[in-house]
Structure formats: structure tokens, C-alpha cells
């Protein structure tokens, strides 16, 4: 099992950023890689166990993820990939926000642990760390002015 961690500072208070990322079904509104998303079987997007089905913008592939935890007090969300067009297994990721009191900003950290074959490890580290996590942070920084 490998671990990928990406972090960034976003020029907005944690509560403001959290309102954007908290909704498990709202990634198309802030992440450039996600074209559309829907919660399967209806129901609220903050219900633990709900499954979102997302269409990717670049190749039209589908990613299905299950919400494992959502904490408003810790400003964190944890989810697992059920299926994706990536050669990963046992994928669990957490996105969390922490206040940066110097300037009322947010420290954002996105971490994933997953299994991957040795020949795909470097590519998956880059894709997930930069193509997914950093791309999302860059979009949030642009959205909140910085």
C-alpha cells in the first residue's frame, strides 16, 4: 500500500472553503477534472454510505465513490473508490481543512492510500497527487482569490 499526500494553502477561511468541499456531490462545481456527479439512489449527499457516480471531463470515464466519514467539526471527508478507470485497489482518501490563523486562511490536505502494481506506482502517484489533488486545490485557490 502506498500513500500520496498533497497540501496547499487557500486564501479563505476554513468555514468558507468547507461550504464548497463539504457537499459530496458538488465536485463538478469546483474541480476541473469532474464533468458531472450524481448520488446514486437519490438521498442526501452527506449521508454516510452514499455513493456518488462522477463522469470525468477528459475521457468520459466514470468514477464511483462511497462516502465513509464526514465531519463538520474536523472539516474532513473520507471516501473510498468503488470503481475507476485507474489501476488502483483499496483506495481510501481524506480531504481535510485546518485553519491558518495568520491571515485567516485554510491549510488543505488531501491524502490517499491504495494498492497499485509496481509498474503503475509512479504514474498513479503523479496522476493522483498532481492531476487530482493539486488540480482541485489550484481550482479552489483561483475561486477564492489566490
trRosetta pair geometry for C-beta under 8 A, 3 or more apart (Angstrom, degrees):
i j d omega theta_ij theta_ji phi_ij phi_ji
1 90 6.9 -74 -108 99 108 131
1 113 5.5 28 170 176 114 100
1 114 6.7 175 -149 93 79 13
1 115 5.5 -56 -95 -75 66 72
2 113 7.0 -177 89 -146 36 60
2 114 6.6 -24 57 64 78 63
2 115 7.7 123 12 -109 76 29
2 116 6.4 -45 22 31 122 105
2 121 6.3 119 -33 -143 161 106
2 124 7.9 120 68 94 138 120
2 125 7.1 -73 139 -79 144 99
3 111 6.6 -7 -171 -170 96 100
3 112 7.2 167 -150 87 51 45
3 113 4.9 -20 -97 -96 77 83
4 111 7.0 167 87 -151 52 52
4 112 5.1 -2 54 55 97 92
4 113 8.0 180 20 -78 65 37
4 124 7.9 -132 -44 129 143 82
4 125 5.5 177 -97 -135 119 67
4 128 5.0 104 81 99 164 122
4 129 4.7 -124 -174 -67 121 95
4 133 7.3 -171 131 -9 112 145
5 109 6.6 -9 -167 -169 98 98
5 110 7.3 160 -150 83 51 47
5 111 4.5 -7 -103 -104 83 89
5 129 7.8 16 63 -117 22 101
6 109 7.4 163 85 -151 44 52
6 110 5.2 -11 61 59 91 95
6 111 7.9 -179 24 -76 57 49
6 129 5.0 147 -59 -156 117 72
6 130 7.6 165 -99 -70 144 40
6 133 3.7 133 46 122 142 138
6 134 5.3 -115 -170 -57 147 78
6 137 6.9 -141 133 -12 115 139
7 107 6.7 -1 -173 -179 112 87
7 108 6.4 164 -154 88 61 55
7 109 4.5 -15 -101 -100 96 77
7 110 7.5 176 -82 20 48 63
8 107 7.8 166 87 -155 36 50
8 108 5.1 -13 62 60 82 103
8 134 7.2 125 -51 -127 129 67
8 137 3.9 117 22 -176 154 143
8 138 7.8 -136 -122 -57 165 52
8 140 7.9 135 93 67 137 116
8 141 6.8 -93 156 -53 135 122
9 100 6.1 20 -139 -27 109 160
9 105 5.5 36 179 141 99 136
9 106 7.0 156 -157 81 55 48
9 107 5.8 -29 -101 -100 74 59
9 108 7.3 169 -95 15 22 81
10 17 5.5 97 95 -93 147 142
10 105 6.3 169 81 -175 46 90
10 106 4.5 -14 58 62 99 103
10 108 5.6 48 -12 -18 113 123
10 137 7.0 -131 -67 -158 104 81
10 140 5.2 -41 -116 126 137 113
10 141 5.4 -131 -119 -87 76 69
10 144 5.6 64 174 58 100 144
10 146 7.1 142 -160 71 46 114
11 103 7.4 -59 -133 145 78 121
11 105 5.3 -46 -114 -117 41 108
11 141 6.9 72 12 -145 88 75
11 144 5.6 176 72 121 72 104
11 145 5.6 -88 88 86 125 82
11 146 3.5 77 7 12 134 150
12 16 4.4 -101 161 86 114 131
12 17 5.2 137 88 -51 113 91
12 105 6.8 59 34 -135 25 58
12 106 6.1 -17 75 -1 66 113
12 144 3.8 -86 -31 -163 128 142
12 145 7.5 111 -59 39 97 92
13 16 4.8 93 62 5 80 105
13 17 7.2 -160 93 -1 41 87
13 99 7.2 -3 -157 -121 71 95
13 104 5.1 -32 -82 169 89 96
13 105 7.4 -94 -83 -106 36 15
13 106 6.7 88 168 -51 17 97
14 17 6.0 -62 -146 43 32 105
14 18 5.7 35 157 -26 69 112
14 75 5.5 -66 178 -95 116 167
14 97 4.8 149 -141 136 94 120
14 98 7.0 -76 -97 147 133 8
14 99 4.7 -80 -22 -77 129 75
14 106 4.7 134 -85 -105 62 105
15 18 5.6 -52 -140 36 27 116
15 19 6.8 37 156 -28 60 99
16 19 6.1 -48 -159 22 29 112
16 20 7.5 21 147 -11 58 104
16 106 7.9 -137 60 -35 87 132
16 144 7.0 116 122 -118 125 127
17 20 5.8 -61 -165 36 40 111
17 21 6.3 7 155 3 76 112
17 97 5.6 165 93 -120 124 153
17 106 4.7 -67 11 0 150 170
17 108 7.0 -118 161 -76 153 117
17 140 6.4 54 -138 -172 105 129
17 144 6.8 -38 -84 -56 90 155
18 21 6.2 -69 -134 51 32 91
18 22 5.2 49 167 -48 71 109
18 72 7.5 100 169 -141 138 66
18 75 4.8 -91 -97 -134 126 103
18 97 5.7 -132 -71 44 89 150
19 22 6.2 -34 -126 13 18 119
20 23 7.7 -79 173 22 25 98
20 26 7.1 -148 -178 119 52 138
20 29 7.5 -140 -159 105 87 114
20 30 5.5 87 170 -62 116 155
20 140 6.9 148 101 -123 148 101
20 143 7.3 120 -129 118 163 154
21 26 7.6 -157 -126 77 22 115
21 30 7.0 -91 -81 71 70 155
21 77 7.0 -148 141 9 97 133
21 95 6.3 -116 168 125 137 138
21 97 7.3 140 53 -37 140 125
21 140 7.5 -10 -57 -98 114 136
22 26 7.9 33 69 30 54 134
22 46 7.2 3 155 -97 93 115
22 70 7.2 88 -162 -163 79 113
22 72 7.3 34 -130 -100 133 80
22 77 7.0 162 -132 -54 44 127
23 26 3.6 63 89 -11 118 123
23 45 5.4 48 -169 98 73 138
23 46 7.2 -70 -119 -59 51 93
24 39 7.3 76 95 -88 106 110
24 45 4.3 -166 54 169 90 94
24 46 6.4 158 -1 -83 109 47
24 50 6.6 129 89 81 150 121
24 52 5.8 -159 143 -40 96 135
24 67 5.0 -38 -122 -82 158 129
24 70 7.1 -84 -53 -85 115 133
24 77 6.7 179 -89 -158 88 142
24 79 7.3 137 -140 -79 112 134
25 37 5.1 178 -163 120 65 118
25 38 6.9 30 -148 -134 117 20
25 39 5.1 -66 -83 -42 132 97
25 45 3.8 -107 -6 -111 108 145
25 52 5.5 -172 -98 -113 71 125
26 29 4.9 -39 178 30 85 122
26 30 6.8 38 133 7 94 103
26 37 7.4 -98 -34 63 8 140
26 45 7.4 124 -23 125 81 163
27 30 6.5 -87 -150 54 40 80
27 31 4.4 -20 -177 23 88 125
27 34 4.3 36 122 53 110 166
27 37 5.6 93 47 -35 95 151
27 54 6.4 -12 67 -116 134 141
27 136 7.9 -51 -147 -118 98 118
28 31 7.0 -58 -89 53 20 82
28 34 4.8 -115 -82 117 60 100
28 35 6.3 -1 -121 134 112 17
28 36 5.5 22 -81 -104 150 28
28 37 5.3 -160 -21 3 105 98
28 54 7.6 -176 -54 -141 92 100
30 136 7.1 59 124 -154 93 81
30 139 5.7 138 170 124 67 122
30 140 6.1 40 178 -80 121 77
30 143 6.3 -36 -133 -43 96 159
31 34 4.6 51 86 16 110 110
31 135 7.0 76 -160 114 81 97
31 136 4.7 -21 -114 -108 99 91
31 139 6.0 161 -111 52 36 158
32 57 6.7 -77 156 28 58 158
32 135 5.8 -104 48 168 107 111
32 136 7.9 -155 19 -85 75 48
32 139 5.4 -174 -23 -78 94 134
33 56 6.1 -31 164 -146 83 85
33 57 5.7 -152 -168 24 30 106
33 58 6.8 -32 -144 -13 75 104
33 131 6.9 89 -87 158 142 81
33 132 6.3 -64 22 -111 164 63
33 135 5.9 80 -31 108 110 147
33 136 7.7 -60 16 -62 109 83
34 37 6.1 6 173 -46 126 109
34 54 5.1 -48 -140 -173 108 127
34 55 7.5 106 -164 72 62 50
34 56 6.7 -60 -106 -113 45 47
34 57 6.5 14 57 -27 5 97
35 54 7.8 135 46 176 63 78
35 55 4.7 -54 64 99 108 97
35 56 6.4 59 1 133 100 14
35 57 4.2 142 -58 -84 92 69
35 60 7.8 -15 18 -102 151 52
36 54 6.9 173 89 -150 47 57
36 55 4.6 20 49 37 91 111
37 52 5.4 3 -172 -179 107 116
37 53 7.0 158 -151 79 57 44
37 54 4.4 -14 -99 -100 88 84
37 55 7.6 -146 -67 19 46 67
38 52 6.9 161 81 -152 29 70
38 53 5.6 -16 60 57 81 92
39 42 6.7 51 97 -163 101 12
39 43 6.0 -115 133 70 132 78
39 44 7.6 -56 129 124 176 15
39 45 5.1 -140 -61 -90 137 79
39 50 5.3 -17 -154 173 115 125
39 51 7.1 124 -158 76 62 46
39 52 5.5 -45 -95 -96 59 72
40 50 7.5 164 49 -176 74 75
40 51 4.6 -15 33 82 121 101
40 52 7.2 -170 -7 -104 82 19
40 53 5.7 80 -56 -18 101 110
40 64 7.8 19 -29 -140 136 108
41 50 8.0 -145 62 -140 100 80
41 51 7.6 65 19 45 104 99
43 47 5.5 -54 156 21 117 149
43 50 5.8 -157 101 -108 122 118
44 47 4.8 113 72 -27 90 100
44 50 7.1 -124 88 -60 53 153
45 50 6.2 -147 -133 101 37 158
45 52 7.1 45 -137 -78 99 114
45 67 7.8 133 177 -46 58 150
46 50 7.8 52 49 15 10 139
46 67 7.6 -160 -146 176 28 165
46 70 5.5 -142 -157 106 82 168
47 50 4.6 94 72 -38 91 114
47 67 7.2 119 85 69 48 139
48 67 5.8 -128 -130 113 41 101
48 68 6.9 19 -153 179 91 19
48 69 6.7 12 -117 -101 113 34
48 70 6.6 -146 -77 13 82 97
49 66 6.5 -20 -152 -171 35 104
49 67 6.5 -39 18 69 18 85
50 66 7.3 165 86 -148 33 61
50 67 5.1 19 54 23 79 121
51 64 5.9 8 -180 -175 110 97
51 65 6.9 165 -152 83 64 35
51 66 5.1 -31 -96 -94 79 71
51 67 7.7 -142 -77 3 32 77
51 82 6.6 -5 -138 -5 118 150
52 64 7.2 175 87 -148 46 51
52 65 5.5 -10 56 59 91 88
52 67 7.4 72 -12 -39 100 95
53 62 6.1 -9 -173 -169 91 112
53 63 7.6 162 -155 82 45 44
53 64 5.2 -13 -103 -101 73 83
54 62 6.9 149 77 -155 45 59
54 63 4.9 -16 61 60 99 92
54 64 7.7 176 19 -81 70 34
54 65 7.3 6 3 9 113 106
55 60 6.3 -20 -171 -150 100 51
55 61 7.6 155 -154 83 54 33
55 62 5.9 -31 -98 -98 58 72
56 59 5.8 7 95 49 122 73
56 60 6.4 -72 67 -11 80 5
56 61 4.7 10 25 57 127 80
56 62 7.3 -139 -4 -74 86 23
56 63 6.6 80 -52 -12 100 104
56 85 7.5 -92 5 33 146 124
59 85 7.1 -109 90 87 132 161
61 84 7.4 68 145 -169 124 60
61 85 3.7 -73 -154 -2 149 142
62 83 7.4 20 105 104 93 105
62 84 7.8 -133 104 -118 49 47
62 85 7.4 100 46 -27 47 101
63 81 6.5 -61 -167 -135 98 102
63 83 7.2 -170 -145 94 41 58
63 84 4.4 21 -119 -108 86 94
63 85 7.4 -90 -71 12 78 76
64 81 7.3 103 79 -165 55 60
64 82 4.3 -53 104 63 103 111
64 83 4.7 32 36 44 109 87
64 84 7.3 -145 31 -60 59 67
65 79 4.7 40 167 159 118 127
65 80 6.5 164 -156 80 74 38
65 81 5.4 -42 -99 -101 84 49
65 82 6.3 -175 -97 4 24 86
66 79 6.3 166 80 -160 42 79
66 80 5.1 -10 54 57 95 92
66 82 5.7 85 -22 -48 98 112
67 70 6.2 -5 -179 -41 120 110
67 77 7.2 -56 -141 -168 93 100
67 78 7.9 103 -166 82 54 53
67 79 5.4 -41 -104 -102 42 95
68 78 4.5 -58 70 105 110 96
68 79 5.7 175 5 -103 89 30
68 80 5.8 79 -46 -16 121 95
68 92 7.0 6 -6 -144 159 105
69 76 7.1 7 110 110 109 97
69 77 6.9 180 92 -149 65 38
69 78 4.3 30 42 38 97 109
69 94 8.0 -3 61 -113 112 101
70 76 7.7 -170 -144 96 34 54
70 77 5.2 9 -109 -112 73 82
70 78 7.8 -140 -61 28 46 65
71 74 3.9 19 112 39 134 101
71 75 7.0 -50 97 2 84 17
71 76 5.0 12 49 53 107 85
71 77 7.6 -160 25 -71 65 46
72 75 7.1 23 -164 -76 31 51
74 96 6.6 -46 146 -138 94 114
75 96 6.1 101 101 -163 77 67
75 97 4.0 -72 139 59 130 95
75 98 7.2 177 68 -69 128 39
76 94 5.9 4 -174 -174 111 103
76 95 6.7 170 -148 88 61 48
76 96 3.7 -11 -100 -102 99 94
76 97 7.3 -163 -71 20 60 62
77 94 7.0 168 85 -149 42 58
77 95 5.3 -3 55 55 91 93
77 96 7.7 180 22 -76 53 58
78 92 6.7 14 -178 179 100 95
78 93 6.9 -180 -147 93 59 42
78 94 4.4 -20 -96 -96 86 86
79 92 7.4 -178 93 -149 34 59
79 93 6.0 -14 60 60 77 86
80 91 6.3 134 -159 89 63 65
80 92 4.9 -26 -97 -98 82 75
80 93 7.8 157 -91 17 34 68
81 84 5.0 -35 -171 -18 131 125
81 86 7.9 -35 175 54 164 115
81 88 6.8 58 66 92 149 116
81 91 4.0 10 28 74 114 126
81 93 7.8 53 -29 -2 92 107
81 114 7.7 11 31 -105 124 131
84 88 6.9 -2 66 48 125 101
84 91 7.5 -20 17 34 137 156
86 124 6.6 108 180 -118 116 101
86 127 7.0 -177 -124 110 127 149
86 128 8.0 90 -164 -63 161 99
87 116 6.2 94 111 -140 86 89
87 117 6.6 -43 144 18 128 101
87 120 4.7 -83 81 -149 131 172
87 124 7.0 -109 68 -70 82 125
88 91 4.8 58 131 -62 124 122
88 114 4.4 4 -171 160 116 144
88 115 6.8 136 -166 70 63 51
88 116 5.2 -35 -107 -79 71 98
88 124 5.9 131 -70 -144 108 143
88 128 8.0 67 -62 -60 154 135
89 114 6.6 141 66 -174 36 89
89 115 4.5 -29 68 65 92 107
89 116 7.4 166 22 -72 73 49
90 113 7.7 -47 124 118 93 83
90 114 5.8 155 83 -141 69 58
90 115 4.8 55 40 3 114 104
91 112 6.2 -6 -163 -172 88 113
91 113 7.5 170 -141 86 43 45
91 114 3.9 4 -97 -99 73 121
92 112 6.9 164 85 -150 38 65
92 113 5.7 -8 59 57 87 88
92 114 7.3 166 19 -72 54 74
93 110 6.7 10 -179 -178 112 84
93 111 6.5 173 -150 91 67 45
93 112 3.9 -25 -95 -95 96 87
93 113 7.7 174 -81 18 52 55
94 109 8.0 11 106 108 90 89
94 110 7.3 -175 92 -146 47 46
94 111 5.3 -3 55 57 88 92
94 112 7.9 175 18 -78 56 48
95 108 7.3 -8 -170 -170 88 94
95 109 7.5 170 -149 89 45 48
95 110 4.7 -5 -104 -106 79 86
96 108 7.5 167 87 -151 43 51
96 109 5.5 -11 60 61 88 92
96 110 7.9 170 20 -81 58 44
97 106 5.0 -24 -161 -168 108 119
97 107 7.0 142 -160 74 53 52
97 108 5.5 -19 -102 -100 75 71
97 109 8.0 175 -83 22 31 69
98 106 7.1 131 64 -163 40 65
98 107 4.4 -23 64 62 95 106
98 109 7.4 20 1 2 108 108
99 104 7.7 -37 -161 -143 98 48
99 105 7.9 126 -166 78 54 41
99 106 6.7 -51 -110 -107 38 60
99 107 7.5 9 84 15 10 88
100 103 6.4 -8 114 61 106 92
100 104 7.5 105 83 175 72 4
100 105 4.1 -19 63 72 121 87
100 106 6.3 -147 7 -76 95 7
100 107 5.1 113 -54 -36 101 89
101 104 7.2 9 -150 -78 35 47
102 105 7.4 -27 82 22 62 104
108 137 5.7 173 88 -114 137 106
108 140 7.1 83 -40 80 169 154
110 132 8.0 -139 134 116 147 93
110 133 4.2 -173 83 -135 135 111
110 136 7.1 79 -46 67 162 133
110 137 7.3 -139 -2 -49 125 108
112 128 5.7 -89 47 172 147 141
112 133 7.8 -141 -9 -58 111 125
114 124 7.5 -109 83 157 129 140
114 128 8.0 171 23 -71 136 166
116 120 5.0 -114 174 91 107 106
116 121 5.3 143 100 -90 118 63
116 124 4.9 -126 -126 29 166 161
117 120 4.9 71 61 20 85 102
117 121 7.2 -123 95 -38 41 80
118 121 5.7 -29 -148 -11 34 120
120 123 5.5 -68 -162 51 59 111
120 124 5.4 53 145 -23 90 111
121 124 6.0 -65 -144 40 25 105
121 125 6.2 29 160 -22 65 106
122 125 5.8 -52 -147 33 29 114
122 126 6.5 23 157 -13 63 108
123 126 5.9 -61 -152 40 30 108
123 127 6.0 27 155 -18 67 111
124 127 5.6 -51 -135 41 33 111
124 128 5.8 21 168 -9 68 111
125 128 6.5 -64 -141 45 19 99
125 129 5.6 5 168 -5 61 123
126 129 6.2 -60 -126 48 20 102
126 130 5.5 -21 -174 24 62 118
126 131 6.9 59 134 -12 67 103
127 130 7.2 -64 -117 55 9 81
127 131 4.5 -35 -158 34 51 134
127 132 6.7 46 145 -14 66 99
128 131 7.0 -12 -49 54 13 89
128 132 5.1 -27 -145 33 45 125
128 133 6.4 42 154 -13 63 103
129 132 7.5 60 12 48 11 84
129 133 5.6 -39 -149 39 31 123
129 134 6.5 32 147 -17 58 106
130 133 7.2 -15 -53 55 11 83
130 134 4.7 -23 -137 33 45 130
130 135 7.0 71 152 -31 50 87
131 134 7.6 40 -8 49 16 92
131 135 5.8 2 -178 -18 30 130
132 135 6.2 -62 -135 37 7 110
132 136 6.5 5 160 -17 53 110
133 136 5.9 -63 -156 34 26 110
133 137 6.5 19 154 -13 64 107
134 137 5.5 -53 -145 40 38 111
134 138 6.1 41 155 -23 69 104
135 138 5.8 -51 -144 35 29 112
135 139 6.5 31 154 -19 61 106
136 139 5.7 -56 -152 35 31 112
136 140 6.5 29 153 -16 65 105
137 140 5.6 -55 -148 38 34 110
137 141 6.2 35 153 -21 67 104
138 141 5.7 -52 -146 35 32 112
138 142 6.4 32 154 -18 64 104
139 142 5.8 -53 -149 36 31 110
139 143 6.3 35 151 -22 64 107
140 143 5.4 -53 -146 35 33 116
140 144 6.2 4 163 4 68 111
141 144 6.4 -70 -141 52 26 91
141 145 8.0 -92 172 71 55 25
141 146 5.1 -87 -172 91 88 68
142 145 7.9 51 -174 -62 25 18
142 146 7.9 -133 -81 59 26 32
